[in-house]
Amino acid sequence: MKIEVFALCDAAVDYSGKLSLLGAFDGIFARETPVVHPQCAIALRLRVSRTEEGRHHLVINFIDADGHPVMPGVNANFEVRIPPERDSVSVNLVLNIHQLRFATFGDYAVDLSIDDHPEASLPLVVVQRQPGTP
């Protein structure tokens, strides 16, 4: 399985097999803590080969710099069927997240595991905006 897209963004949608995303980011700026990001999405596009056809389990965790979870992990199962005329297919997954909360400023990560194997990690930093900056 190959990850073609793994992004934290403002919004994402799967429209007839096309993954569309808006506003990919890796930083959140705020004046004070706790920081609550009202809405965002994880956009994921996987390339699955014929030998990987079947049921799979995905886990996404938001963690702090010490490896502690920021929110409960997201678990999802998905099934892949590949038509006989194809050697692989793409699978789009969109996870919408509301009221994502960070207790402190600092470094975070979004970790992705598939079938109990760590596959990718996105860095995310929550930065204190200085007084007088927009």
C-alpha positions in Angstrom: 0.0 0.0 0.0 1.4 3.4 -1.0 0.3 6.7 0.5 -0.3 9.2 -2.3 -1.7 12.0 -0.2 -1.7 12.5 3.6 -2.6 16.0 4.6 -4.0 18.1 7.4 -6.2 20.7 5.8 -9.1 23.1 6.3 -11.5 20.9 4.4 -11.6 17.8 2.1 -14.1 15.8 0.1 -14.2 12.7 -2.0 -16.2 13.5 -5.1 -16.7 10.5 -7.4 -13.3 9.1 -6.7 -11.6 12.6 -6.8 -10.0 13.8 -3.6 -10.3 17.6 -3.3 -8.7 19.4 -0.4 -8.5 23.0 0.7 -5.9 24.8 2.8 -3.3 22.2 3.8 -1.4 23.4 6.9 1.2 22.4 9.5 0.8 25.3 12.0 -1.9 26.8 14.2 -1.4 30.3 15.7 -3.2 31.6 18.8 -2.8 34.2 21.4 -3.5 32.0 24.5 -4.1 28.4 25.5 -6.1 26.3 25.4 -6.2 26.5 21.7 -9.3 25.1 20.0 -9.2 24.7 16.2 -12.9 24.8 15.2 -12.7 22.5 12.1 -10.2 20.7 10.0 -9.8 17.5 8.1 -7.4 14.7 7.4 -7.2 13.9 3.6 -5.8 10.5 2.7 -5.4 8.8 -0.7 -4.0 5.3 -0.8 -2.8 3.2 -3.7 -3.7 -0.4 -3.1 -2.3 -3.2 -5.2 -4.0 -6.5 -6.0 -2.0 -8.4 -3.4 -3.4 -6.0 -0.7 -7.0 -6.5 -1.7 -9.3 -7.0 1.3 -10.1 -5.6 4.7 -7.8 -3.1 6.4 -7.7 -1.2 9.7 -6.5 2.4 9.9 -5.7 4.4 13.1 -5.0 8.2 13.2 -3.6 9.7 16.4 -2.9 13.3 17.3 0.0 13.3 19.8 2.1 15.8 21.7 5.9 16.0 21.8 6.0 13.4 24.6 3.8 10.9 22.6 0.7 11.5 24.7 -2.7 11.6 22.8 -4.3 15.0 22.3 -7.7 13.4 21.6 -9.0 9.8 21.3 -7.5 8.0 18.3 -9.6 7.5 15.3 -10.1 3.9 14.2 -11.6 3.0 10.8 -12.0 -0.2 8.8 -12.1 -0.2 5.1 -12.5 -2.8 2.4 -10.7 -2.7 -1.0 -12.0 -4.6 -4.0 -10.0 -4.4 -7.3 -11.7 -5.0 -10.6 -10.2 -7.8 -12.7 -9.0 -5.3 -15.4 -7.0 -3.3 -12.9 -3.7 -4.0 -11.0 -4.4 -1.4 -8.4 -6.9 1.2 -7.2 -6.9 4.4 -5.2 -8.9 4.8 -2.0 -9.8 8.2 -0.7 -10.6 8.7 3.0 -11.6 11.9 4.6 -11.8 12.5 8.4 -13.5 15.6 9.5 -12.4 16.9 12.9 -14.3 19.4 15.0 -13.1 21.3 18.1 -9.6 20.0 18.1 -8.1 21.1 21.4 -4.5 21.8 22.4 -3.7 22.4 26.0 -0.3 24.0 25.4 1.8 25.6 22.7 4.4 23.3 21.1 5.1 20.5 18.7 2.6 17.9 17.8 2.2 15.2 15.2 -0.6 13.4 13.3 0.4 9.7 13.1 -1.0 7.2 10.7 -1.0 3.4 11.1 -2.5 0.9 8.7 -2.9 -2.8 9.8 -0.9 -2.1 13.0 2.1 -0.7 11.0 3.2 2.9 11.4 3.0 4.4 7.9 3.4 8.2 8.1 3.5 11.2 10.4 2.6 14.8 9.8 4.3 17.5 12.0 2.0 20.1 13.5 3.1 23.1 15.6 0.9 25.3 17.8 2.5 28.7 18.1 1.7 31.6 20.4 0.9 34.7 18.3 2.7 37.7 19.7 0.7 40.8 20.8 0.3 43.3 18.0 0.4 40.7 15.2 -2.8 39.9 13.2 
